[in-house]
């Protein structure tokens, strides 16, 4: 029982966001364990048009402008916590977009954004962006990418699933009375 309580306690501790880097280029490619409104996400920085990046998955904060704003702020804080200013490309202007709205019959999108213009400038919040869903904005000299959020199952959910598995296993192993 003590082990189970210890596991529950450890599972309930929130992780610190970790910026992940490409080992060859040194560019930041995402953030692991980013907390936005009490939900943990692994975030990928993805090149491509809106239609390409979100061909299968709907943007996490679509229709939720305040959530997109909170997500952009969380990304900015995580990137600014690094010892050196993280770069996401060789571009002179680097921006990450968090889509919040589709406009005009799926022709345009609105996004919250965070970015920086000079390699040594810290990441900051920019005013919202409006762009075409078919245009790829990741070409040099700029690098404007999408932040794609993948929710991480909360530790308590993982714990309960594991506990259920143990109960089922124990039930299958227990001797049957005839």
C-alpha positions, 0 to 999 in steps of 0.5 A: 500500500505504501508503494502505491501511495508513493507512486500516486504522489510521484505521478501527481507532481507536474513536470517542468517543460523541456525544450527539445533540440535537433542534434544535428542543427541545434534548432529547437524542435518542440517542448515536452511537458508544456502545461497550458490551463492545467493540461500537459502537452508535448508540442512540435514545431512543424513546417508547412501550410495550415492545410498540410500541418492539420490535414488529419488533426484539428488544431488543439485551440481552434475556437478557443482564443483564450486557450491559444493565447495562454498556449502562446504565453506558455511557449514564450516562457518555456523558450525564454527559460533556456540559457541561450535564446533557442532558434527554430531555424536559420531565419532572421524572423522566427515565429510560432503560430497557435491557430485559433480560428478558421475564416472565410470558408476555410481560406484563411486562419487566425493564430496567436503568435510568439517569436523574435526577430534577431538571433539574440532577442528573447521570445516575445508575444506578437499581435495575432496573425491572419494567413492563407491556409494553403501558403507555407510560411517556413521559407527563408529568410523567415521561419514561421512554423506551427506549434502542434499540441499533443496532449499527454495523458495525466499521471493519475489516468495512467496510474488508474489504467495500470492499477486496472491492468494489475487487477485484471492480471491478478484475477486471471492468475488467481486459482479458480475454485471448482 
